[in-house]
Amino acid sequence: MRDVHAARGFAVTLDGTLGAPQSLLARAELHFLEGPLTGLALRGFSLWRAGATVLVTPPRLSSARPFLRPSRLAQPAVSGPALQALFDAILAAHSKR
């Protein structure tokens, strides 16, 4: 099941989680509708249930080496108001579901 929700400058697509862990609520994609990223999609966001709250995790870096576990040190520090706006849009789309 795919749900599409329009937001400011992009659309959020939520996919079902058939066969995934129970705490995984949905997988999300962002489709950019305006600006320099028009036509591109950012995939790999996940919505997780953590007690009474819902958490959004960003896409992770992939590795060309098989069986290499992602390290916290290898991940860039991602934060800021722009990322928080994306997370808020994903959470808003999930709450409208």
Buried (B, 14 or more C-beta within 10 A) or exposed (E): EEBEBEBEBBBBBBEEBEEEEEEBBBBBBBBBBEEEBEEEEBEBBBBBEEEEEBBBEBBEEEEEEEEEEEEEEEEEEEEEEEEEBBBEBBBEBBEEE
